[in-house]
Amino acid sequence: MDILIVGGGVIGLGSALELALGGATVTVLERGTCGGESSWAGGGILSPLLPWDYPAAVTDLTQLSCRLYPEWVARVAEISGIDPEYRVSGLRVLPPFGAERAVQWCAGQGVRLEQDGEGLWLPDVAQVRNPRLMKALRLALERMGARIVERAEVTGIVSTENRVERLDTTAGPFAAGCYVVAAGAWSKKLLGKYGVQLDIRPVRGQMLLYRAQPGMLRHIILQNGTYLIPRVDGHILVGSTLEDVGFDKATTGEARAELHARALGMLPQLAQAEFIKHWAGLRPGSPDNVPIIAQHPQLENLFLNSGHFRYGVTMAPASAKILANRLFNRERPSDCSSYDWPRLN
Ligand SMILES: Cc1cc2nc3c(=O)[nH]c(=O)nc-3n(C[C@H](O)[C@H](O)[C@H](O)COP(=O)(O)OP(=O)(O)OC[C@H]3O[C@@H](n4cnc5c(N)ncnc54)[C@H](O)[C@@H]3O)c2cc1C
């Protein structure tokens, strides 16, 4: 089976890895450089922020991914020689929060949760250093013989009645037996007339980065939607905003001041840390944060893996598995109809 994947983010490269491991011949077409968009910009927390706030489709996908992550990331590290710094660092939720709902949900899901004077404590929440993960995925794919074509922007989909014939790109035409669109926030735009039913839109998120003494913060902390993520070398990320501003990746002074003030309120010692960087990324926003991992309703050799919104880094391994099971006609691990292509009303 030869497969063309559009998009070199965590979803495109994660899908490529799973398909290549299954024996497919894989080519990734990326407009810029791999891992240059949302997958680089994100925080790398491997859990929904308040998991009890999401529908079952998000819980199922994130929990499957969290089970797959240790082995998945170890394999990527082994093939690439790059450590993506997967760590179980735990998540502390500071007040205010709805404790009753959290306790009930965690008990029902078998998720460990403790409550103390400081807040809620989820000891099993892990994180990954996503820019490293992206480098590792890219290198692992190359070492496995996958072809990665960067600076190749897909500009058109050429189809017959019910099949894609080829993709036109700025690097020339590309054809394959099967096509996967994993173009993040740009997926609907890229699909043009073939994506009319989709509701995938860019949602901007701004992040700040500080350099602190290693150990200043040991766990991820979250309060009122703002989170701080400690990396092993002392770097601390602060995120993030949720902004509906179209395809605008600019950063704003207002967001910087607000994130900084909130972070200082949560961790006063951050005043001693050095401010390093401020950036923005565009998440592939979707209703209820539920991605589409499905075959196109008319074009039988076209598939979509997109719309992972706030949790694409978390959802990548499970989404890739669901896609590969579909493409290889394997049994699916569970009912995946929640990720089907939206129907025309
Ligand atoms: C500030 C911020 C914080 C986040 N924090 C977390 C977190 O802590 N945990 C978590 O799980 N998730 C987090 N996320 C969300 C996560 O980053 C995204 O859900 C995920 O990266 C989406 O991956 P993707 O591969 O679909 O998209 P992208 O990484 O955006 O990749 C899509 C790729 O497609 C390419 N492309 C687009 N159009 C074309 C075209 N026409 N031709 C060829 N290539 C094209 C783009 O150049 C891009 O490289 C965060 C996101 C942001 C912005």
The ligand as an SDF file (V2000), in Angstrom:
LIG
                    3D

 53 58  0  0  0  0  0  0  0  0999 V2000
   -0.3540   27.0580   22.7110 C   0  0  0  0  0  0  0  0  0  0  0  0
   -0.7170   25.6310   22.5060 C   0  0  0  0  0  0  0  0  0  0  0  0
   -0.6400   24.7330   23.5670 C   0  0  0  0  0  0  0  0  0  0  0  0
   -0.9620   23.3890   23.3910 C   0  0  0  0  0  0  0  0  0  0  0  0
   -0.7520   22.5130   24.4070 N   0  0  0  0  0  0  0  0  0  0  0  0
   -1.0150   21.1810   24.2260 C   0  0  0  0  0  0  0  0  0  0  0  0
   -0.7480   20.2480   25.2640 C   0  0  0  0  0  0  0  0  0  0  0  0
   -0.2420   20.6160   26.3370 O   0  0  0  0  0  0  0  0  0  0  0  0
   -1.0690   18.9400   25.0410 N   0  0  0  0  0  0  0  0  0  0  0  0
   -1.6170   18.5080   23.8720 C   0  0  0  0  0  0  0  0  0  0  0  0
   -1.9020   17.3170   23.7370 O   0  0  0  0  0  0  0  0  0  0  0  0
   -1.8340   19.3720   22.8450 N   0  0  0  0  0  0  0  0  0  0  0  0
   -1.5690   20.6990   23.0130 C   0  0  0  0  0  0  0  0  0  0  0  0
   -1.8150   21.5870   22.0130 N   0  0  0  0  0  0  0  0  0  0  0  0
   -2.5380   21.1370   20.8190 C   0  0  0  0  0  0  0  0  0  0  0  0
   -1.6550   20.4140   19.8580 C   0  0  0  0  0  0  0  0  0  0  0  0
   -0.4700   21.1390   19.6890 O   0  0  0  0  0  0  0  0  0  0  0  0
   -2.4000   20.2380   18.5230 C   0  0  0  0  0  0  0  0  0  0  0  0
   -3.6530   19.6180   18.7160 O   0  0  0  0  0  0  0  0  0  0  0  0
   -1.5750   19.3640   17.5690 C   0  0  0  0  0  0  0  0  0  0  0  0
   -0.2800   19.8810   17.4420 O   0  0  0  0  0  0  0  0  0  0  0  0
   -2.2170   19.2640   16.2090 C   0  0  0  0  0  0  0  0  0  0  0  0
   -1.3460   18.5430   15.3930 O   0  0  0  0  0  0  0  0  0  0  0  0
   -1.5140   18.5280   13.8080 P   0  0  0  0  0  0  0  0  0  0  0  0
   -0.4510   17.6530   13.2940 O   0  0  0  0  0  0  0  0  0  0  0  0
   -2.9330   18.2460   13.4910 O   0  0  0  0  0  0  0  0  0  0  0  0
   -1.2940   20.0620   13.3950 O   0  0  0  0  0  0  0  0  0  0  0  0
    0.0480   20.8870   13.0780 P   0  0  0  0  0  0  0  0  0  0  0  0
    1.1240   20.6100   14.0680 O   0  0  0  0  0  0  0  0  0  0  0  0
   -0.3640   22.3140   12.9420 O   0  0  0  0  0  0  0  0  0  0  0  0
    0.5280   20.2910   11.7200 O   0  0  0  0  0  0  0  0  0  0  0  0
   -0.1550   20.4970   10.5020 C   0  0  0  0  0  0  0  0  0  0  0  0
    0.8860   20.5940    9.4230 C   0  0  0  0  0  0  0  0  0  0  0  0
    0.2460   20.6470    8.1650 O   0  0  0  0  0  0  0  0  0  0  0  0
    0.9960   21.5000    7.3360 C   0  0  0  0  0  0  0  0  0  0  0  0
    0.1580   21.9680    6.2230 N   0  0  0  0  0  0  0  0  0  0  0  0
   -0.9110   22.7970    6.3100 C   0  0  0  0  0  0  0  0  0  0  0  0
   -1.4230   23.0470    5.0860 N   0  0  0  0  0  0  0  0  0  0  0  0
   -0.6410   22.3490    4.2090 C   0  0  0  0  0  0  0  0  0  0  0  0
   -0.6680   22.2010    2.7890 C   0  0  0  0  0  0  0  0  0  0  0  0
   -1.5630   22.8300    2.0090 N   0  0  0  0  0  0  0  0  0  0  0  0
    0.2800   21.4090    2.2090 N   0  0  0  0  0  0  0  0  0  0  0  0
    1.2080   20.7470    2.9730 C   0  0  0  0  0  0  0  0  0  0  0  0
    1.2710   20.8800    4.3270 N   0  0  0  0  0  0  0  0  0  0  0  0
    0.3550   21.6560    4.9340 C   0  0  0  0  0  0  0  0  0  0  0  0
    1.4340   22.6220    8.2650 C   0  0  0  0  0  0  0  0  0  0  0  0
    2.5400   23.3480    7.7520 O   0  0  0  0  0  0  0  0  0  0  0  0
    1.7310   21.8530    9.5420 C   0  0  0  0  0  0  0  0  0  0  0  0
    3.0900   21.5150    9.6700 O   0  0  0  0  0  0  0  0  0  0  0  0
   -1.4530   22.9350   22.1350 C   0  0  0  0  0  0  0  0  0  0  0  0
   -1.5230   23.8270   21.0650 C   0  0  0  0  0  0  0  0  0  0  0  0
   -1.1560   25.1500   21.2270 C   0  0  0  0  0  0  0  0  0  0  0  0
   -1.2040   26.0870   20.0590 C   0  0  0  0  0  0  0  0  0  0  0  0
  1  2  1  0
  2  3  1  0
  2 52  2  0
  3  4  2  0
  4  5  1  0
  4 50  1  0
  5  6  2  0
  6  7  1  0
  6 13  1  0
  7  8  2  0
  7  9  1  0
  9 10  1  0
 10 11  2  0
 10 12  1  0
 12 13  2  0
 13 14  1  0
 14 15  1  0
 14 50  1  0
 15 16  1  0
 16 17  1  0
 16 18  1  0
 18 19  1  0
 18 20  1  0
 20 21  1  0
 20 22  1  0
 22 23  1  0
 23 24  1  0
 24 25  2  0
 24 26  1  0
 24 27  1  0
 27 28  1  0
 28 29  2  0
 28 30  1  0
 28 31  1  0
 31 32  1  0
 32 33  1  0
 33 34  1  0
 33 48  1  0
 34 35  1  0
 35 36  1  0
 35 46  1  0
 36 37  1  0
 36 45  1  0
 37 38  2  0
 38 39  1  0
 39 40  1  0
 39 45  2  0
 40 41  1  0
 40 42  2  0
 42 43  1  0
 43 44  2  0
 44 45  1  0
 46 47  1  0
 46 48  1  0
 48 49  1  0
 50 51  2  0
 51 52  1  0
 52 53  1  0
M  END
$$$$
